[in-house]
Amino acid sequence: MSGLGVYDGDYLVVDRAIEPKVGSVVVARIGPEFTVKTYGIANGKPVLIPANPAFETIVIGEFEESELWGVVLWNLHKLHD
């Protein structure tokens, strides 16, 4: 997710009570896995847009159990060892 400025080992502050807006960075659950993507709308359906163009956009609920888990408010990452 480095395209969003999120790196391995970062801490995300997530608010599960607010609704995402188009362009929000969200944590979503697709099956048993969690992912961080950008929220969008395509053809009237909610979608998860990857930062890496090599991956496809995911239509929420199209293929397997999924849910928007929360909206990322803050990203904390270490700058110095």
N, C-alpha and C positions, 0 to 999 in steps of 0.2 A: 504494500500500500504506500510505498514511498512517493507515489504521485500525489498523494494527499498529505504528505508530510508525516505519515505514521510509520514508525519503524519497529522492528522486532525488539521487544523489551520495553517499549513505551507503556505508560499508564494512561488509560483513557477514563475521563470522567463522563459518565453516561446518565442522562435523565430519562427514565422510563415513563414519566408522567406526561411529557409533551408530545404533540403530534409533529411528525417531520414535515418540512416544507420542501418543495423542489429545490435541490441543491444541498440539502442537509447531508452531513456525513452521519451514517447510521450503523449500528450494530444489528445484524440480522441473524436469525437461525434458519439454516437450510438443512432439513433433516436433523442429524445429530451435531452438525458442525456450525460454528459461529464464524461470521465474516464481517469485515468492515467495507462498506461501499457507499457510493453517493446515491441518494434517493432521487427518483424522478418519476415522471408519468409518461407513458407511451401508449398511444391508441386507447386512452382512457383507463389504463391499468397501471398499478404501481409497479415500478421496476427498480432493480439494484444495478447501478452502473459501475463497472470496475474501473480503476485508475489505469490499469494495464490494457491497452487496446488489443492485446493478443487474446484476451478473454471476452466471452460474450456477455451481453446484458441479460440479467435474470428477471423474468416476470414472476413476481411474488405469487406463490400458490399455484403456479402452472403445472409443475411436475411432481413435487413432493411437499411434505409438510413444511411450512415455513411461517415465520412471523418476524415482524419488525420488533426487535427487542428494546431499542432505545435510541435516542439521539445523542451523538457525541457533542459535548459542550467544551471540553478541554482535552488537550493532548499534552502530556508531560513526558519529556525525554531528557536523559542525562547528557550533559554537555562535557563533563570531565570525569575521568576515572578517579 
